[in-house]
Amino acid sequence: MSGSTVFDSMLFGDMFGTPEMRAVFGDEAYLSTVVRVEVALARTQARVGIIPQSAAAAIAARCDPARLDRERLRRDTANVGYPILPIVTQLAEQCGDAGGYLHWGATTQDIMDTATVLRCARGLDLISDALDRLRDHLRRLAATHIDTVTVGRTHLQHALPITFGYRVAVWLSALDRHAERLTDVRRRDLMVQFGGAAGTLASLGPGPDALRVRAELAAELGLRDPGITWHVARDGLTEIVGLLAAIGASVGKIGTDVALMCSTEFGELAEPYVTGRGASSTMPQKRNPISSELMIAAAKLLRDKSSAMLDAALQDFERATGPWHVEWAVIPEAFLLLSSSLTQAAHALANLQVDTVRMRENLGLTGGLILAEAVMMALAPDLGRQRAHHLVSDACTRATEAGTGLVDELLKTPAVVASLGEHRIRQLSDPTAYLGSAQAMTRSITG
């Protein structure tokens, strides 16, 4: 593997893809898939009576992707602008007289789109498996830390106590929904393409045989039979890439949280230790959160892939004059990016190092201000919410300016002491007593 982009680079390839996904979208898999579609089309047409059975048998027996002249294909594809005609030309030569029935009634886009969908189907299988593995890691992590109290942060500031298990369960909940979306996408968008020159299948005549061929071709390839040709209706592939980008964004959110919690000032997490991983060439102490960084990078790149697919969906009349070509680059790269992101996430989270002591220490950084809402809500039934908010806000300001604790300032506030009493005020300073439904919600996600 060598190349000029991160996707086919010897150095960067495994940071922006996986070997398994590269195999799905590599040249050899593409040629094999195209041959598979052409053979399936011939078999289907023979069953329907469009071409002779003997021709279909010869095509199935003789079409061999291994015998295709790669250099000739490279040269002819660059000249023609599409790979299908050069492939079909060589396959027809392999088949002798039966080659005259190869690619019968089909157009280039029929074969290319169907081959793309078949590769997407395999790619989605890999994505689904990787997503399931990551969800299993998160489920265990959330269950382990269902009672681990940590700082809940809004706008990067201390908000309320939560549990680390709750935070992980929020991550998991998004991925659970994505798993459902993957099922829907497979059912809805993995469609066969067979329409002929302008999508009408006129080359197979006006009778029912043309639609029978399409239906049987879909069944043979394990794809959905669409109601109408989708040469220029690209919503299916656009949705697939959009979902890949959405999953990548959810994984990137996890990466963002983990990377922040790995920072020196937080010190609450560390990615699994591997000798040399995340090392700096100049700072011996560094242990950078490399997996999280790659998850974030993939999310940003996937956003652009989804955007490009939306742009490419604006196709003219019955055959596009360029937008289709955008998909050839975007679809494989989207699958590669998400495969890498999920792999990096699984590595980071399978053995994530959680510093529960540091989490508890960080809860005390504001001198109890993180429990300000708890005090306000305890006062509200007696004093009204607005007055309670005003009293506690004033106490928070004094605590911040004087460097004292919130409890100390509350005990200096007669109205607060009169309403709650000293014992209740001190009870409210316990972060474990103000977790709301965090644990119950976590259990609902982890099962």
Secondary structure, 3 states (H helix, E strand, C coil): CCCCCCCCCCCCHHHCCCHHHHHHHCHHHHHHHHHHHHHHHHHHHHHHCCCCHHHHHHHHHHCCHHHCCHHHHHHHHHHHCCCHHHHHHHHHHHHHHHHHHCCCCCCHHHHHHHHHHHHHHHHHHHHHHHHHHHHHHHHHHHHHCCCCEEEEEECCEEEEEEEHHHHHHHHHHHHHHHHHHHHHHHHHHCECCCCCCCCCCHHHCCCCHHHHHHHHHHHHHCCECCCCCCCCCCHHHHHHHHHHHHHHHHHHHHHHHHHHHHCCCCCCEECCCCCCCCCCCCCCCCCCCHHHHHHHHHHHHHHHHHHHHHHHCCCCCCCCCCHHHHHHHHHHHHHHHHHHHHHHHHHHHHCCEECHHHHHHHHCCCCCHHHHHHHHHHHHHHHCHHHHHHHHHHHHHHHHHHCCCHHHHHHCCHHHHHHHCHHHHHHCCCHHHCCCCHHHHHHHHHC
